[in-house]
Amino acid sequence: MQKIFVTYNLKPGVSLEQYKAWSREIDQRIAPGQPGVIRFEVYVIEGALDGEQRFQIMEDIEVESVEAWQKALAGEGMAYVMETFPMFVDTSSVNACYGTRFIADLPHGARPPLPAQA
């Protein structure tokens, strides 16, 4: 299982409400049903903890694998999403990254010893 994080800004002239309507009616109805997609969530970024806010939207996508997601993006099921996405999103601002979660061996809240230093 892997996570994909996609960040971007809205296209100039597109309001947040217009984007949300598209996201709710199109993106969030189609993307979660694609093969290999476990979970699909979209967040409006409300601020930055340190420095300047660089993007307005973040997608948090849990998938069986990055390859499964890439296959879904290229498939017929996502064609309408891919066709309409540029109507709302500044495609030059899109940034995507992926990774695999690693989990600590200790119970939550336990205070572990410091790792050995070389």
C-alpha positions in Angstrom: 0.0 0.0 0.0 1.3 3.5 -0.9 0.2 7.1 -0.4 0.1 9.7 -3.1 0.0 13.4 -2.2 -1.0 15.9 -4.9 -0.9 19.6 -4.3 -2.0 22.4 -6.7 -3.6 25.8 -7.1 -6.8 26.8 -8.8 -6.8 28.2 -12.2 -7.0 32.1 -12.2 -10.6 33.1 -12.3 -11.9 29.9 -10.8 -13.5 30.4 -7.4 -13.1 27.9 -4.5 -16.8 27.2 -4.7 -16.7 26.4 -8.4 -13.8 24.0 -7.7 -15.5 22.4 -4.8 -18.6 21.8 -6.9 -16.5 20.1 -9.6 -14.5 18.1 -7.0 -17.7 16.8 -5.2 -19.6 16.0 -8.3 -16.9 14.6 -10.6 -13.5 14.0 -9.0 -14.6 12.6 -5.6 -17.3 10.4 -7.2 -15.1 8.9 -9.9 -11.6 8.6 -8.5 -12.4 6.5 -5.4 -14.0 3.8 -7.5 -11.0 3.2 -9.7 -9.1 -0.1 -9.5 -6.3 0.0 -7.0 -7.7 3.1 -5.1 -8.3 2.4 -1.4 -9.1 5.9 -0.3 -9.3 9.4 -1.9 -9.6 12.6 0.1 -9.4 16.2 -0.9 -8.4 19.1 1.4 -8.6 22.9 1.1 -5.4 24.2 2.6 -6.2 27.0 5.1 -2.7 28.2 5.9 0.9 27.4 6.5 2.5 26.8 9.9 5.9 28.2 8.7 6.4 30.5 5.8 4.2 31.2 2.8 1.3 29.0 1.8 2.3 27.5 -1.6 -0.8 25.7 -2.7 -4.6 25.8 -2.2 -5.6 22.1 -2.6 -4.1 18.8 -1.4 -5.3 15.3 -2.4 -4.4 12.4 -0.1 -4.8 9.2 -2.1 -4.2 5.7 -0.7 -3.5 3.1 -3.4 -2.5 -0.5 -3.7 0.6 0.8 -5.7 1.8 3.8 -7.6 1.6 1.6 -10.8 -2.1 0.9 -10.1 -2.8 4.6 -9.7 -0.9 5.5 -12.9 -2.9 2.8 -14.7 -6.1 4.2 -13.3 -5.2 7.7 -14.4 -4.6 6.5 -18.0 -7.8 4.4 -18.0 -11.3 5.0 -19.4 -12.7 5.4 -15.9 -10.7 8.6 -15.2 -11.1 10.1 -18.7 -13.8 12.6 -17.7 -11.8 13.7 -14.6 -8.6 14.1 -16.7 -10.6 16.0 -19.3 -12.2 18.5 -16.9 -9.4 18.9 -14.4 -7.6 21.6 -16.4 -10.8 23.7 -16.4 -10.4 24.3 -12.7 -6.8 23.7 -11.8 -3.6 25.6 -12.8 -1.9 22.5 -14.2 1.5 24.2 -14.0 1.2 24.2 -10.2 0.5 20.5 -9.8 3.0 18.6 -7.7 2.7 14.9 -6.9 4.8 12.7 -4.6 4.4 9.2 -3.2 5.7 7.1 -0.4 5.2 4.1 1.9 4.3 4.4 5.5 6.7 3.0 8.2 5.4 2.3 11.7 7.3 2.4 15.0 7.7 -0.9 16.9 6.7 0.7 20.3 3.2 1.3 21.7 1.9 4.8 21.0 3.1 7.3 23.5 6.0 5.1 24.8 9.3 6.8 25.3 11.9 4.9 23.3 15.7 5.1 23.9 17.6 7.4 21.6 19.1 5.7 18.5 22.8 4.8 18.8 25.0 7.5 17.2 28.0 6.6 15.1 
